[in-house]
Amino acid sequence: MAGSSSPRPSDHIDSEEVTSPDIGFRGWLRWFWRQLTSMRTALFLLLLLAAAAVPGSIYPQRSADPNGVTLYFSNQPELAPWLDRFQFFDVYSSAWFSAIYILLFISLIGCVVPRSLVHARAMVAAPPAPPKTFTRLKAKASFEGSTTTLDEAFAELKARRYRVVRDAKTVSAERGYLRETGNLVFHISLIGLLVAVAIGGGLSYSGQRVLIEGETLVNNLGSYDSFAPGTFFNKDSLTPFTVKLKKFEAVFDLQAVNVGTPTDFRATVVSRVGVNGKPKTSVIRVNDPLELPGANVYLTGNGYAPVLTFRDTNGNVSFSGPVIYLPQDANYTSLGVIKIPDASPKQFGVLSFYYPTVAKLKSGALTSAFPGNVNPAITMSVYVGNLGLDSGMPTNVFSLQVHGLKQVAGGKKHPKVELTKEGQTVELPENLGTVTWDSTKRYASLDVDYNPAQLWIFMFAMLALAGLIVSLLVPRRRVWVRKVSGGFEVGALAKGDDARLEQTVIDLKAKLATKVSKKVQK
């Protein structure tokens, strides 16, 4: 009867429970491996790795800025311990970042190796036979032909660099294997890039040193102001060399529109490799490092280092030498810190400003109007008291903790200490003696960087870029020509988008039909 349900078999048993087979431990492992090695998982892990690197650019890292980490703990005493528990100050060596990195590495290998094997077999396999019907193909056409049409189609497709096979009734052709090759090259290069970054990061080191004119950098741990080694760094691997800063020059624009804009920085250095190496004079510029065996030396900063001499009331020298002043603005208004723990009768510290081209603001405060050393001046604020240098705790040489110290010079309420020319001597208050401005030197901040995988990183990056371009530009295409009753059919199929697929069929049809018409005319 219409609308009645179909009769069930006599052996049918109604059951409300559906029992799924137990896939077992190996089955779960196989499922997990397939999920991990899918391209979707690899892309997700790549995005997750980029997101995991964000805290490394927000919070100071112990490997690169240990002083910044200490300062963060001082400024954020409640938040810092919690961030430290989650390794936010050691992001790139943390357990969670390493886990993402390793999973991404395994996922990419699991994706690429099987695809490479499949692609290798496809490269030597014959093009596939045509489908039974061309009706579902996006690009298709039919035309009349002759007995030699299949031979002509074979020759034409061969001339167009297709891989072609034929039988009595069909010609099958395929091209665009470079598309998948480029895709595989991209992913293999990405694996190589991850390996190179890991090895390079483990064996690399980076050291910073501020060199005053006349000083020499020796490539050993004790010569650096700060040093960031890789995980597998060995101090015995340091190449023995020295770099002496002979002269530093800065060129500034003098045109009215761009006055004070730096146009060139030049650090003239004399380098020597090994004990018996010959001295070599070189010039280091920004983005033009000095290349030495096992390291590159970069110019990262510069400033002024006035040579000052402090004497007590008896004329004894308590401090003498160049003082590094750190630029505070584009015109090199610079701050310097001097700590004199051996002064007599009592130790004191100095917060000092150096003005390469001194100028007075409307408020009466001093500033620098030009970064060049045109009309220099030095002002000082002197603080008397325990500097804390005898406690054995390390302190920052570029800062002075004035809390607990008594200010005796500088500011509005205390006597001024101001030097306006080289060779000038000024008395200090409270019978602290005198200070003399002897001369002015320049200094350069140098960054010594070594990464044994730099060349490999560059090569893999270029290979990845080339593979990506090839995979995007080369179309993967299959073309068939088949003899049917009443003539021939042409059909084409593309893997992905192919804007010229239909035009390819039109051109092939026109080419073969033209040959037929020429034979008819003859």
Number of C-alpha atoms within 10 A of each C-alpha: 5 4 5 6 7 7 6 8 7 6 6 7 7 6 6 5 6 6 6 6 6 8 11 9 9 9 11 12 12 13 12 11 14 15 14 20 21 15 16 13 18 22 14 12 21 18 11 15 18 10 11 17 14 12 16 15 9 10 18 21 20 16 19 17 16 15 15 15 19 14 13 16 16 11 11 11 11 10 11 18 13 11 14 14 9 13 18 24 26 20 24 19 13 13 13 15 17 14 12 16 20 14 17 24 20 17 24 24 17 18 21 22 13 12 14 17 11 11 16 12 11 12 14 9 10 15 21 14 16 18 11 6 9 18 11 10 13 12 20 22 18 19 16 17 19 18 10 12 20 22 13 16 25 22 13 16 20 15 10 9 12 21 21 22 17 19 10 8 11 22 23 25 26 23 20 20 18 18 21 20 18 23 21 22 24 25 19 22 22 20 21 20 21 18 16 21 18 16 17 21 21 17 19 23 23 20 21 19 17 22 21 24 21 13 13 19 18 17 18 16 12 10 14 18 11 18 19 17 18 18 16 13 15 12 11 8 9 16 16 16 19 20 25 21 25 18 18 20 13 15 14 16 14 12 9 7 8 10 13 18 16 16 9 12 19 19 25 19 22 18 22 18 17 11 9 7 12 11 14 11 14 18 17 19 16 13 9 13 19 18 14 17 11 16 22 17 20 20 20 15 15 25 22 26 23 22 17 20 17 23 20 20 14 8 10 12 17 16 18 15 14 21 20 25 24 20 20 11 11 14 19 24 24 23 22 23 20 21 20 17 18 12 19 18 12 15 17 23 25 22 20 20 23 26 28 23 19 20 16 11 10 6 6 8 8 17 21 25 21 22 24 19 15 13 15 18 22 21 20 23 20 27 24 20 16 16 21 12 12 9 7 7 7 9 13 9 11 14 14 18 12 17 9 11 16 14 18 19 22 19 13 7 9 13 14 17 19 19 19 15 15 17 11 13 18 14 17 21 15 11 12 21 21 17 22 19 23 17 15 16 17 22 26 24 16 25 22 22 17 23 21 18 20 14 11 16 21 13 15 21 17 14 21 24 17 16 23 19 15 20 22 12 13 16 22 20 21 23 27 28 27 22 21 13 7 10 14 21 22 22 29 23 22 20 11 9 11 14 10 13 21 16 11 17 23 17 11 19 22 13 14 21 18 13 15 19 13 9 10 9 6 5
